[in-house]
Amino acid sequence: MNIFSIKRVGDSFEIIDQTLLPNNESYVIISDYQTMIKAIKTLQIRGAPAIGIAALAGAYLACRQFQNEQGFEDKLSNALIEIENSRPTAVNLFYAIKKVRSTLIGDSATWLSKIDGLVNDLIHYEYQACEKMADNGFKHIPKEYTRFLTHCNTGSLATYGGGTALGVLKKIASQREIVVYVDETRPLFQGSRLTMWELMKANIKCHLITDNMAAWTIKEKGIQAIIVGADRIAKNRDTANKIGTFNLAILAKYFDIPFYVVAPETTIDPNIESGREMIIEERSAEEITTVCFGGDEKRIKIAPEHAKVYNPAFDITPGELITSIITDRSII
């Protein structure tokens, strides 16, 4: 079964609402850029490659909305800034909007068709990138490896295709029997809600663990490799990814097992020398002080009222802890 995080539906876009998974497989049609921004901010759509497509889709919707209005150029420019501000860490979003700005030259009457072409090109690129990452990872990871640990969600829900790290695991699973241990990925449970959902749909043997079980699981279950995705990669290989990734890289070094990062080349930011230059998104306290079971109205408090919270959405893994970065073009 093919899963697509975002699809074109005429002049609109359809996303699967990832905040409702796994209990409710609900699809949302988005026809204006403000709604797309909301979807990005609230994680209805997430994952660096998917966010890149969503950003271009938002630019297309804004252009379509304002093209016949007074002050079209200024309104579109402001909309692009709004889209950029929706999430600060994933480089794909900024890469997408930069591409849009580079096309906004000449007759403004042609801009909509130009952005439309960018959307189609990026969708095609991300699909092909998933296929190539899967092939490169399959060839690079030793054939005797059958026991893996992964973090967050890096599959079809985060991309447009088979996925990054999860795409590699799917490719390996098509050739030999493997078992994947999945971190639940607190505080938003992308591992338990999304990755387990994808792996089970793909009939890949998998076990869910809480984040604080990782070290013991590596030791007791003989994990042979840890494989994750990325939201931004600096020139020195420092990698921003979902909070908890840095922990796993340290564990991989302690247990002397490979730590693989899988990401398309567009996730590498040539303008950033190291992780010190990355902006790490901090999200609301409510994500930690409550647990959500499908919709904000079902939030349950798990911390005292007015508890102070530190909630970084990402951490940065130093490049020296990464065994390989597997991209659609090469192995770094």
VOGU-3710 file (C-alpha; in Angstrom, 3 decimals, decimal comma):
1> mnifsikrvg> 0,000/0,000/0,000  1,400/3,390/-1,020  1,185/6,126/1,611  1,557/9,766/0,603  1,916/12,515/3,190  0,768/15,132/0,664  -0,840/14,893/-2,773  -2,103/17,303/-5,391  -5,865/17,384/-5,878  -6,557/19,827/-8,699
11> dsfeiidqtl> -5,578/23,277/-7,456  -5,578/22,101/-3,836  -3,526/19,653/-1,782  -4,538/16,645/0,277  -2,622/15,675/3,409  -3,054/12,864/5,872  -3,583/14,406/9,314  -0,698/12,863/11,221  -1,877/14,232/14,565  -4,769/11,751/14,475
21> lpnnesyvii> -2,801/8,617/13,583  -2,853/5,731/14,257  -6,474/5,623/15,422  -7,975/7,901/12,791  -6,769/7,833/9,178  -8,164/11,216/8,186  -7,377/13,210/5,031  -7,610/16,998/4,792  -7,976/19,112/1,645  -6,018/22,371/1,881
31> sdyqtmikai> -6,939/25,189/-0,492  -5,270/28,275/1,038  -1,781/29,019/2,263  -2,826/30,013/5,799  -4,285/26,556/6,354  -1,085/25,002/5,005  0,967/27,077/7,461  -1,281/25,875/10,282  -0,832/22,271/9,130  2,961/22,694/9,243
41> ktlqirgapa> 2,940/24,384/12,656  0,600/21,843/14,246  2,450/18,851/12,723  -0,496/17,694/10,665  2,256/17,384/8,098  5,845/16,865/9,274  9,203/15,453/8,256  11,806/17,597/6,502  11,193/16,435/2,888  7,401/16,584/3,286
51> igiaalagay> 7,625/20,056/4,841  9,615/21,210/1,808  6,799/20,121/-0,481  4,214/21,667/1,848  6,121/24,972/1,766  6,058/25,030/-2,039  2,392/24,075/-1,966  1,732/26,979/0,397  3,587/29,347/-1,945  1,506/28,100/-4,859
61> lacrqfqneq> -1,739/28,606/-2,933  -0,676/32,114/-1,877  0,228/33,048/-5,435  -3,093/31,722/-6,694  -4,957/33,621/-3,940  -3,295/36,987/-4,551  -2,537/36,970/-8,298  -5,527/39,139/-9,236  -5,414/41,422/-6,215  -3,971/44,906/-5,775
71> gfedklsnal> -0,452/44,719/-4,341  0,024/41,129/-5,527  3,817/41,148/-5,323  3,966/42,524/-1,775  1,249/40,165/-0,552  3,039/37,155/-2,018  6,351/38,287/-0,520  4,751/38,570/2,930  3,149/35,140/2,528  6,554/33,592/1,772
81> ieiensrpta> 7,928/35,110/4,973  4,979/33,639/6,908  5,694/30,215/5,435  9,387/30,471/6,330  8,465/31,315/9,914  6,199/28,286/10,319  9,073/26,045/11,515  12,705/27,073/12,015  14,849/23,918/11,904  14,168/21,859/8,750
91> vnlfyaikkv> 16,328/23,268/5,946  14,065/21,823/3,231  11,430/24,451/4,009  13,894/27,307/3,485  15,366/25,625/0,407  11,884/25,440/-1,109  11,059/29,100/-0,462  14,478/30,144/-1,776  13,645/28,326/-5,011  10,354/30,205/-5,195
101> rstligdsat> 12,064/33,576/-4,764  14,561/32,736/-7,499  11,687/32,289/-9,973  9,846/35,511/-9,123  11,364/37,523/-11,946  9,929/38,902/-15,152  6,217/39,093/-15,864  4,313/38,382/-12,639  1,552/36,802/-14,707  3,893/33,815/-15,206
111> wlskidglvn> 4,687/33,311/-11,534  1,847/30,913/-10,755  2,846/28,526/-13,523  6,492/28,754/-12,430  5,674/27,858/-8,824  3,364/25,125/-10,089  6,344/23,656/-11,945  8,488/23,842/-8,819  5,900/21,851/-6,850  5,812/19,125/-9,499
121> dlihyeyqac> 9,603/19,054/-9,778  10,103/18,711/-6,017  7,491/15,965/-5,727  9,275/14,064/-8,503  12,692/14,690/-6,933  11,649/13,549/-3,447  10,096/10,364/-4,809  13,230/9,517/-6,779  15,426/10,500/-3,820  13,629/7,986/-1,602
131> ekmadngfkh> 14,253/5,241/-4,156  17,940/6,131/-4,479  18,480/6,434/-0,714  16,924/3,013/-0,251  19,220/1,511/-2,891  22,326/3,234/-1,518  21,525/2,212/2,044  20,813/-1,371/1,031  24,193/-1,625/-0,706  26,095/0,147/2,073
141> ipkeytrflt> 24,748/-1,566/5,200  26,335/-5,007/5,768  24,129/-7,897/4,708  24,527/-9,657/8,054  22,734/-6,807/9,853  19,172/-7,802/10,708  18,483/-6,059/14,025  17,965/-2,307/13,928  16,860/0,514/16,199  15,251/3,702/14,847
151> hcntgslaty> 13,890/6,974/16,211  10,971/9,240/15,284  9,307/8,740/11,878  11,310/8,715/8,665  8,967/6,876/6,327  6,338/7,755/3,761  4,624/10,081/6,223  7,759/12,237/6,429  8,617/12,277/2,722  7,071/11,713/-0,677
161> gggtalgvlk> 7,881/8,064/-1,293  9,220/5,187/0,769  11,064/7,355/3,247  14,622/8,095/4,335  15,835/5,794/7,147  12,584/3,837/7,064  12,837/3,611/3,283  16,219/1,905/3,678  14,756/-0,507/6,245  11,834/-1,308/3,923
171> kiasqreivv> 14,291/-2,090/1,122  16,369/-4,347/3,391  13,195/-6,069/4,633  12,219/-6,838/1,037  15,370/-8,956/0,700  15,817/-10,544/4,134  13,995/-10,885/7,426  14,783/-8,096/9,874  13,457/-6,806/13,164  13,167/-3,102/13,965
181> yvdetrplfq> 13,000/-1,692/17,491  11,165/1,634/17,488  11,646/4,413/20,040  8,265/5,857/20,999  9,833/9,332/20,521  8,494/11,551/23,290  6,895/13,990/23,617  4,761/13,590/20,463  5,148/9,818/19,982  6,028/9,874/16,285
191> gsrltmwelm> 7,638/6,475/16,755  4,728/4,746/18,434  1,983/6,510/16,460  3,553/6,770/13,005  6,565/4,493/12,541  4,875/1,472/14,102  1,822/2,199/11,926  3,973/2,217/8,782  6,045/-0,843/9,686  2,993/-2,873/10,579
201> kanikchlit> 1,294/-1,897/7,301  4,453/-3,076/5,526  4,431/-6,372/7,497  7,915/-5,723/8,886  8,640/-7,311/12,256  8,863/-4,506/14,813  8,804/-3,858/18,551  7,926/-0,604/20,287  10,077/0,592/23,190  10,054/3,719/25,316
211> dnmaawtike> 12,911/6,142/24,696  14,605/5,315/27,997  14,790/1,618/27,107  17,214/2,149/24,210  20,489/1,288/25,991  19,113/-1,870/27,574  17,489/-2,916/24,292  20,766/-2,498/22,380  22,527/-4,682/24,941  19,874/-7,346/25,463
221> kgiqaiivga> 18,494/-7,635/21,917  21,798/-7,414/20,086  21,014/-4,327/18,035  23,521/-4,191/15,168  22,888/-0,668/13,886  20,958/2,508/14,646  19,426/4,306/11,676  17,738/7,733/11,765  16,771/10,637/9,520  17,759/14,313/9,593
231> driaknrdta> 16,204/17,766/9,413  19,401/19,717/8,689  23,024/18,724/8,118  25,913/21,195/8,409  29,067/21,157/6,284  30,982/19,404/9,085  28,275/16,667/9,239  26,702/17,935/12,487  23,086/16,813/12,168  19,870/18,206/13,595
241> nkigtfnlai> 17,176/15,606/14,094  14,303/14,820/16,447  15,157/15,260/20,116  16,655/12,031/21,460  18,828/11,341/18,405  21,995/12,624/20,122  21,387/10,141/22,961  21,337/7,272/20,476  24,541/8,403/18,775  26,325/8,347/22,138
251> lakyfdipfy> 24,940/4,870/22,827  26,093/3,670/19,405  29,632/4,821/20,181  29,558/3,118/23,596  28,312/-0,177/22,147  30,563/0,145/19,062  27,760/-0,201/16,519  27,190/1,926/13,392  25,076/5,077/13,581  23,573/5,825/10,168
261> vvapettidp> 21,840/9,033/9,083  19,689/8,899/5,938  18,613/12,116/4,216  18,300/13,596/0,722  21,068/15,930/-0,465  18,650/18,858/-0,038  18,892/18,372/3,739  22,566/19,359/3,654  22,854/23,097/4,286  25,976/24,452/2,514
271> niesgremii> 25,575/27,778/4,295  26,133/26,352/7,777  29,594/25,310/8,922  28,485/23,458/12,067  25,568/22,693/14,343  26,322/25,791/16,404  24,682/27,876/13,676  21,422/25,920/13,680  18,263/27,294/15,248  16,607/24,663/17,421
281> eersaeeitt> 12,843/24,951/17,608  11,344/25,027/21,091  7,719/23,986/21,307  4,937/24,498/23,806  5,072/23,266/27,405  1,755/21,529/26,861  3,450/18,872/24,719  5,299/17,694/27,842  2,843/18,491/30,627  -0,017/16,681/28,886
291> vcfggdekri> -0,564/13,570/26,815  -2,884/13,754/23,824  -5,014/10,816/22,750  -6,449/12,210/19,511  -7,425/15,864/19,364  -6,695/18,667/21,816  -9,952/18,039/23,666  -8,546/14,695/24,817  -5,403/16,030/26,490  -4,652/14,572/29,919
301> kiapehakvy> -2,419/16,430/32,393  0,595/14,469/33,598  2,469/17,272/35,407  1,595/19,771/38,149  -0,094/23,009/37,147  2,423/25,714/36,145  5,349/23,270/35,970  8,282/24,897/34,165  9,260/23,112/30,975  12,172/22,953/28,532
311> npafditpge> 10,951/21,460/25,255  13,472/21,525/22,372  12,016/19,700/19,370  15,437/18,744/17,992  18,991/18,085/19,110  22,282/18,154/17,231  24,448/15,072/16,808  28,148/15,914/16,293  29,451/14,700/12,955  32,183/12,584/14,560
321> litsiitdrs> 29,512/10,331/16,096  27,971/9,544/12,693  29,247/6,459/10,876  27,752/7,356/7,490  25,323/9,810/5,970  23,393/7,999/3,269  21,964/10,367/0,649  20,309/9,931/-2,716  23,627/10,733/-4,426  26,366/9,267/-2,283
331> ii> 27,593/7,867/1,009  29,324/10,514/3,115
//
